[in-house]
Amino acid sequence: MATANRNLSVYDKTTIPNAKDFRFGIVVSEWNPKITEGLFDGAIAALLDCGAKEENIIRWNVPGSFELTFGCKKMIASQKVDAVIAIGSVIQGETKHFDFVCSATAQGIKDLNVHTDTPVIFCVLTDDNMQQSLERSGGIHGNKGTEAAIAAIKMASLDI
């Protein structure tokens, strides 16, 4: 497992550009809110810790992870953000629905990165069970939202 013995919330601020001049969008899936709110909390904390101004962070909610692509697309078109973080959680169930949602969401976010000039960070947990999701959204493995925020800052700074 890639996160074994690794805390996703650890970063070295000396290696990260100051985020004070950037605008960030965060699009959050309402599905599995215990997980997505934990990821959002991690992302916000890291952005603010790295200098982002609260007024330069925009949050939109969408119903589920499948809708993240459209939400991110609309945010890029209307909000003049330097990077967008797409936050979602898809947990394996008994049907192939998991596979279709995960694949379509990853493909959609990849397509936005190819077709727009605004980086979209993939912060969608695709776990086998709720416990794995809890461990990666503020639990023993830290917070993937924190990691996504650091990626957003680094990607936003590529134009400088």
NULUM-195528 format. One record per residue: residue in one letter; x negated, y negated, z of N, C-alpha, C in turn. Coordinates in steps of 0.2 Angstrom, whole numbers, plus 5000, padded with zeros to 4 digits. Atoms other than C-alpha are relative to their C-alpha. Layout:
BEGIN
aXYZXYZXYZ/...
END
This chain:
BEGIN
m499650065000500050005000499649945000/a500450065001499349834995499949965006/t500050054994499849745011499750035006/a500249974994499149875023499349965002/n500550034996497949795035499849934997/r500050075003498249625026500549955002/n499550054998499149475033500149954995/l499950045006499949375019500049935002/s499950074998500049215030499349975001/v500650024998498149195032499749964993/y500350045005497349055021499549955003/d500550044998495848945022500249934997/k499850075003496448755020499449974997/t500650045003494648705015500050024993/t500049985007494948794999500649994996/i499350025003496648724995500049934998/p499950075001496948564986500649975005/n499550034996497948434996500649994996/a499450005003499748444992500449945000/k499650064999500248264996500349974994/d499850045006500448204978500550054996/f499749965004501448354972500850015002/r499349984998503348394971500150074999/f499849935000503948564974500750025000/g499349975000505548664970499950065003/i500049934998506048814979500750024999/v499449985001507448914973500150075004/v499949944995508149044986500650044998/s499449955001509249194983500450005007/e499649994994510649204995500150075002/w499949934999510649394994499450025005/n500549984995509749475009499749945004/p500250074997509749305019499550015005/k500549994994508749375034499350004997/i500650005003507349405022499849944996/t500250065004507449255010499949945004/e500150064996507649135024499350005004/g500749994998506049205032499549984995/l500550025005505149185016500049934999/f499950085001505849005014499649975006/d500350034994505248965032499250004999/g500849995001503449035028499849954994/a500250045006503448935011499949935003/i500050074998503948765019499549995005/a500550014995502748785034499349994996/a500750015004501248815022500049944996/l500050065004501748675010499949945005/l500050054995501948555025499350005003/d500649994997500348615033499449984995/c500550025005499348585017500249934997/g500050075002499948405015500749984996/a499450025004501648415005500449965005/k499650044997502848285010500750035000/e499449974999504548345016500549974994/e499650035005505448225004499850024993/n500349985007504448304989500250075000/i499949935001505148474992500850014999/i499349995002506848524984500250075001/r499749934999507848674989500750014996/w499349985003509248754978500150075002/n499849934999510148914982500350034994/v499649965005510749044970500350065003/p499749954997511849194973499550065001/g500449944999510549334970499349994996/s500750005004508749374963500149994993/f499950015007509449394946500149934997/e499850075001510049214946499449955001/l500650054998508249144951499849974993/t500250035006507749124933500349944997/f499650065002509149014928499949945005/g500050064995509048914944499349974999/c500750035001507148884941500049974994/k500050035007507448844923500349935001/k499650064999508748714928499649955004/m500450044995507648644942499449974996/i500550035004506148624930500349944995/a499750055005507248534917500349935004/s499750064997508048414930499649965006/q500250024994506948384945499249975000/k500750025001505148344938499650025006/v500449974995504348464950499350024997/d500749985002502448514949500050085000/a500049935000502848694953500750025004/v499449974997504348804958499850075003/i500149934997504348954970500750035000/a499449965000505649084967500050055005/i500049954994506149174983500650044999/g499549955000507149334983499850065003/s500149944997507349504990500450054997/v499649955003507849664981499850065004/i500249944996507949824992500350064997/q499849945004508049994984500650035003/g499449974998509750074985500050074997/e499949935003510450234978500150004993/t499950015008510650174960499549974997/k500550035004509650114946500049925000/h499950075000510249934949499449975003/f500750024998508649904959499549994994/d500450005005507649944944500149944995/f499850055005508649834932499949925003/v500150064997508649684944499349985001/c500750014999506849694948499649984994/s500350015007506349704930500249944997/a499750065003507449574924499849935003/t500250054997506949454937499349984999/a500750015001505049474935499949984993/q500150025007505249464916500249934999/g499750075001506349304917499549955003/i500550054997505049214929499450004996/k500650005004503649274918500149964994/d499850035006504549204903500049925001/l500050074998504749034912499249985000/n500750024999502849034915499749994993/v500250005007502549064896500349944996/h499750055005503748944889500149935003/t500050074997503648794901499349985003/d500750034997502248684908500050005007/t499950014992502848704926499950075002/p500149934998502148854935500650025005/v499549984996503448964943499750065004/i500349954996502849074958500550055002/f499649954999503549244960500050025007/c500049994993504049264978500650055001/v499549955000505249414976499850065003/l500249944997505049554988500450064997/t499749945004505449724979499950065004/d500249954995505449844994500450065000/d499749945000505950024997500650005006/n499550004995506949975013499949935004/m500050064996507349835025499449995004/q500650014995505949865037499449984996/q500650035004504649835023500149934998/s499850075001505549675019499949965006/l500150044994505549615037499250005001/e500750014999503649655038499749954996/r500450055005503249545023500449935000/s499650064999504449405028499949965006/g500150034994503749355044499850055006/g500149944995503349525052499250015000/i500749984999501749625054499549994995/h500450025006501149585037499949934998/g500050075002501349405038500649984996/n499450035004502449305026499849994993/k500150015007502449325007500249934998/g499850075001503249145007499449965001/t500650044999501649075014499550014994/e500449985005500649165001500249964993/a499750035006501849094987499949935000/a500150074999501648914994499349984998/i500750015001499748924993499950014992/a500049995007499948994975500349944996/a499750055004501048854970499649935001/i500550064999499848714977499450014995/k500649995005498448794967500249994993/m499850015007499448804951500249934999/a499850075001500148634953499349964999/s500650045001498348564954499650024994/l500449995006497748644938500049944995/d500050065005498248484928499649955002/i500450064997497148374939499350004997/
END
